[in-house]
Amino acid sequence: QVQLVESGGGLVKPGGSLRLSCASSGFTVNYYAIGWFRQAPGKEREGVSCISTGDGTTYYADSVKGRFTISRDNAKNTVYLQMNSLKSEDTAVYYCATDEVSWRSPSRLCGMTTVTRWGQGTQVTVSS
């Protein structure tokens, strides 16, 4: 069974950094495109960053370009989201997810319409 488990969230001051981890079971992370999504209070869930299989093509939402980096460690079966220069507006529950399709483009996955598996989420709070 495909499962995704996020970790690494917490409280950080503006300008600080966090690294989120998404550990997978039931499949290898290089087999499906995987993405990070977030949902802030009172707002809709949105795609933050996604990574393809194979060459690891990436997609980033405009709001996080230049600050966040997605990466994949196949040996650890884990996908990471390095978040730097955090802002208060980055406060949200962060989820990793996949649509269990090996050839999915990261931009399409980040559009969320095809997602089939979600992790339980990890809270990120950016506050002084």
FIKOL-377091 format. One record per residue: x, y, z of N, C-alpha, C in turn; residue number from 1. Coordinates in steps of 0.001 Angstrom, whole numbers, always signed. Each point is the difference from the previous one (the first is absolute). Example, Ala and Ser with C-alpha at 12.3 -4.5 7.8 and 13.67 -1.06 7.14 Angstrom:
2
     n_px     n_py     n_pz    ca_px    ca_py    ca_pz     c_px     c_py     c_pz   nr
   +13190    -5690    +7800     -890    +1190       +0     +900    +1200       +0    1
     -350    +1050     -720     +820    +1190      +60     -770    +1090     +730    2
END
This chain:
128
     n_px     n_py     n_pz    ca_px    ca_py    ca_pz     c_px     c_py     c_pz   nr
     +848    -1181       +0     -848    +1181       +0     +890    +1239       +0    1
     -356     +959     -847     +752    +1241      -87     -298     +882    +1201    2
    +1058     +403     +702     -157     +915    +1128    +1065    +1075      -58    3
     -372    +1198     +449     +910    +1134      +64      -71     +581    +1394    4
    +1165     +245     +604      +43     +534    +1360     +912    +1215      +21    5
     -570    +1151     +365     +768    +1240      +64     +582     +206    +1404    6
    +1110     +715      +53     +587     +409    +1271     +845    +1242     -234    7
     +406     +628    +1093     +901    +1134     -104     -631    +1359     +214    8
    -1308      +34     +189     -642    +1282     +231     +332     +555    +1379    9
     -424    +1236     +238     +260     +607    +1295     -214    +1498      -44   10
     +470     +646    +1063      -94    +1447     +128    +1354     +615     -352   11
       -9     +979     -867    +1243     +647     -413     -257    +1496     -153   12
    +1028     +798     +219     -142    +1447     -137     +102     +413    -1465   13
     -591    +1116     -350     +142     +498    -1383    +1463      +98     -392   14
     +287     -441    -1217    +1372      -38     -479     +713    -1303     +289   15
     -599     -838     +815     +610    -1274     +364     -214    -1074    -1046   16
     +465    -1211     +337      -64    -1132     -929     -556    -1244     +679   17
     -597     -847     -792     -445    -1323     +429     +177     -958    -1167   18
     +196    -1271     +319       +7    -1023    -1034    -1070    -1035     +324   19
     -945     -132     -895    -1047     -997     +144     +421    -1289     -696   20
     -420    -1120     +569     +276    -1308     -596    -1308     -719     -282   21
      -10     -733    -1085    -1156     -819     -373     +527    -1409     -258   22
     -232     -885     +959     +464    -1382     -121    -1103     -855     -605   23
     +368     -795     -966    -1011     -810     -672     +153    -1474     +348   24
    -1097     -727      -62      +16    -1456     +130     -981     -557    -1023   25
     +286    -1187     -444     -848     -618     -998     +400     +305    -1430   26
     +960     +934     -161     +518     +299    -1326    +1311     +758     +178   27
     +799      +52    -1058    +1234     +780      +55     -286    +1397     -521   28
     +627     +989     +609     -327    +1387     -322     +370     +378    -1416   29
     +853     -808     -629     +362     +293    -1368     -999     -590     -988   30
    -1028     -665     +505     -950     -648     -899    -1185     +886     -357   31
     -354     +923     +906    -1111     +915     -239     +456    +1440     +191   32
     -634     +912     -720     +190    +1410     +317     -576     +261    +1389   33
     +674     +841     +763     -432     +318    +1369      +47    +1501     +189   34
     -913     +492     +785      -41    +1440     +201     -282     +396    +1437   35
     +278    +1265     +257     -335     +618    +1275    -1120    +1008     -227   36
     -961      -13     +906    -1158     +869      -51     -178     +622    +1365   37
     -746    +1093      +76     -229     +600    +1308    -1404     +597      +67   38
     -479      +88    +1228    -1304     +607     +239      +85     +879    +1230   39
     -202    +1277     -227      -10     +966    +1096    -1421     +137     +529   40
     -140     +449    +1234    -1348     +163     +576     -867     +897     -868   41
    -1188     -480     -312     -938     +782     -780     +298      +86    -1477   42
    +1010     -721     -454     +369      +45    -1415      -78    -1389     -630   43
      -44      -22    -1313      -16    -1272     -702    +1399     -612      -23   44
      +23    -1310     -127    +1276     -687     -126     +626     +371    -1342   45
    +1323     +149      -12     +694     +388    -1228    +1261     -815     -191   46
     +395     -162    -1246    +1243     -681     -316    +1182     +911     +226   47
    +1012     -476     +679    +1187     +783     +327    +1163     -380     -919   48
     +307    -1288      -55    +1112     -463     -814     -172    -1477     -284   49
     +336     -420    -1199     -122    -1400     -398    +1228     -426     -794   50
     +284    -1299      +53    +1172     -539     -682     -391    -1227     -790   51
     +530      -94    -1205     -347    -1124     -873     +868    -1206     +331   52
     -311    -1112     -624     +872    -1174      +46    +1171     +232     -956   53
     +897     -969      -47    +1092      +65     -971     +937    +1163     +226   54
      -31     +984     -902     +966    +1090      +73     -300    +1018    +1090   55
    -1108     -177     +695     -288     +875    +1130     -356    +1424     -387   56
     -716     +153    -1080     -494    +1331     -363     -851     +544    +1132   57
     +155    +1279     +287     -705     +585    +1130     -944    +1119     -438   58
     -966     +241     +860     -939    +1102     -171     -112     +720    +1338   59
      -62    +1323      -58     -183     +795    +1210    -1103    +1032     -230   60
     -808     +194    +1017     -946    +1108      -40     +782    +1306      +36   61
     -547    +1024     -626     +697    +1292      -43     +322     +527    +1387   62
     -868     -276     +942     +164     +545    +1348    +1210     -567     +739   63
     +543    -1126     -473    +1119     -625     +717    +1262     -107     -855   64
      -69     +408    -1251    +1178      -84     -871    +1171     +766     +594   65
    +1160     -633      -20    +1198     +625     +529     +166     -179    +1496   66
    -1026     -492     +687      +87     -198    +1453     -106    -1466     +388   67
     -793     -766     -737     -215    -1419     +309     +702     -866    -1037   68
     +470    -1163     +449     +623     -968     -896     -533    -1387     +304   69
     -498     -663    -1026     -465    -1386     +155    +1092     -932     -495   70
     +156    -1127     +691    +1004     -976     -417     -462    -1392     +403   71
     +696     -987     -551     -412    -1379     +223    +1235     -833     +302   72
      -62     -828    +1038    +1081     -933     +346     -543    -1399     -204   73
     +361     -604    -1117     -553    -1311     -321     +454    -1063     +998   74
    +1211     +114     +491     +511    -1004     +945     -798      +17    +1301   75
     -472    +1181     +399     -776     +106    +1238    -1500       -1     -267   76
     -363      -85    -1276    -1419       +3     -380     -741    +1196     +581   77
     +639    +1149     -110     -518    +1210     +630      +99    +1185     -954   78
     -998     +853      +58       +6    +1269     -731      +60    +1125    +1026   79
     +822    +1005     -280     +207    +1098     +934     -515    +1310     -576   80
     -317     +913     +896     -288    +1378     -381     +813     +904     +907   81
    +1063     +560     -553     +811     +955     +750     -630    +1363     -151   82
     -339     +615    +1130     -681    +1291       -8     +893    +1039     +673   83
     +423     +968     -761     +843    +1083     +509     -735    +1330      -73   84
     +519     +981     +719     -586    +1353      -20    -1502      -54     +223   85
     -389     -723    +1024    -1424     -204     +248     -696    +1289     +390   86
    -1255     +102     -436     -824    +1166     +266    -1241     -434     +771   87
     -645     +949     +629    -1203     -328     +766    -1066     -630     -900   88
      -25     +414    -1251     -999     -547     -920     +294    -1435     -419   89
    +1138     -541     +414     +285    -1419     -248     -625     -894    +1071   90
     -579     +609    +1032     -645     -770    +1053    -1155     -816     -572   91
      +42    -1299     +229    -1011     -901     -564     +280    -1423     +471   92
     -956     -875     -255     +267    -1427     +102     +536     -448    -1362   93
    +1141     -659      +20     +643     -458    -1229     -214    -1500     -168   94
     -411     -367    -1200     -287    -1394     -336     +874     -440    -1173   95
     +418    -1242       +9     +557     -560    -1223    -1039     -940     -603   96
      +94     -169    -1294    -1029     -761     -704     +522     -491    -1331   97
     -703     -991     -545     +312     -536    -1313    -1292     -418     -687   98
      +47     -160    -1305    -1158     -539     -708     +303    -1385     -572   99
    +1115     -569     +446     +356    -1385     -351     +102     -197    -1517  100
     +465    +1037     -685     +206      -81    -1442    +1466     +315     -265  101
     +686     -927     -626    +1444     +147     -128     +408    +1089     -982  102
     -842     +315     -976     +405     +950    -1033     -598    +1396     +182  103
     -600     +241    +1152     -687    +1275     +222     +998    +1150      +47  104
     -330    +1093     -668     +860    +1173      +88     -173     +645    +1367  105
    +1052     +604     +535     -125     +606    +1321     -997    +1149      +29  106
      -93     +760    -1082     -957    +1110       -9    -1429     -509      +57  107
     -263    -1119     -673    -1351     -569      +14     -326     -529    +1394  108
     +971     -685     +616     -233     -531    +1348     -296    +1138     +966  109
     +751    +1090     -127     -200    +1119     +919    -1337     +695     -211  110
     -652     -286    -1110    -1352     +513     -207    -1037     -713     +849  111
     +381    -1107     +627     -779     -735    +1002    -1177     -796     -531  112
     -388     +168    -1243    -1214     -673     -469     +172    -1506     -135  113
    +1259     -466      -38     +227    -1431     -209     +473     -728    +1255  114
     +172     +700    +1109     +564     -601    +1219     -901    -1117     +515  115
     +643    -1113     +356     -749    -1142     +524     +426     -396    +1411  116
    +1204     +410     +392     +499     -378    +1330     +547    +1234     +690  117
     -432     +223    +1234     +462    +1099     +820     +652     -532    +1275  118
    +1004     +709     +457     +516     -255    +1326     -903     +674    +1025  119
     +370     -120    +1271     -851     +537    +1060     +247    +1477     +255  120
    +1108     +525     -504     +306    +1417     +143     +911     +297    +1181  121
     +726    +1110     -118     +848     +486    +1081     -152    +1513      +62  122
     -132     +518    +1219     -273    +1428     +193    +1305     +803      -69  123
      -33    +1068     -779    +1094     +969      -44     -563    +1345     +426  124
     +604     +575    +1040     -436    +1300     +494    +1185     +956      -33  125
     -170    +1108     -713    +1048    +1008      -98     -477    +1227     +764  126
     +650     +248    +1114     -443    +1080     +859    +1145     +461     +882  127
      +16    +1295     +300    +1014     +526     +901     -475      -68    +1447  128
END
